[in-house]
Amino acid sequence: MVWNTLEAKLSTPRMSRYLQKNQNKHDRAAEAYVHNMKIAESLVSIFHVLEVSLRNGIQKEMAIEYNRLDWYEEWNDPADADLQKLYNKIADAKRALGARRVKASPDNIVAELSFGFLDILVQPRNHQQAVQTSDESFLFVP
């Protein structure tokens, strides 16, 4: 019964991996899936805290580096394609906040940015200044 519900709601291809790993025993496969779901659920709060900490650390260090809370405004420069790509993400965040009638404060803008933006920000191929600054947020990372 549980197996049929999971397979119907999630998809046969997804559930077939569980079935194969559990010798085609539906009850064990369903139990394994539910077990994995519980593990994933327990990690959500950890990842949330990690993301918020990363976001806040980068916001703090960038504000110090640029000596302004809206440090990203320094990147609104069409002459620098890499910075402009990053700034376009800032503009998207501002539009999203405006659409929800939320004030576009520096904290709200940074909070609106996707985790992917933060990943792009710290990539070596991007603006060297941003990489050096974001490194200061994580002094003990090798």
Secondary structure as GFF3:
##gff-version 3
##sequence-region A 1 142
A	DSSP	alpha_helix	2	10	.	.	.	ID=ss1
A	DSSP	alpha_helix	12	21	.	.	.	ID=ss2
A	DSSP	alpha_helix	26	66	.	.	.	ID=ss3
A	DSSP	three_ten_helix	71	75	.	.	.	ID=ss4
A	DSSP	alpha_helix	81	99	.	.	.	ID=ss5
A	DSSP	alpha_helix	106	112	.	.	.	ID=ss6
A	DSSP	alpha_helix	115	121	.	.	.	ID=ss7
A	DSSP	alpha_helix	128	136	.	.	.	ID=ss8
###
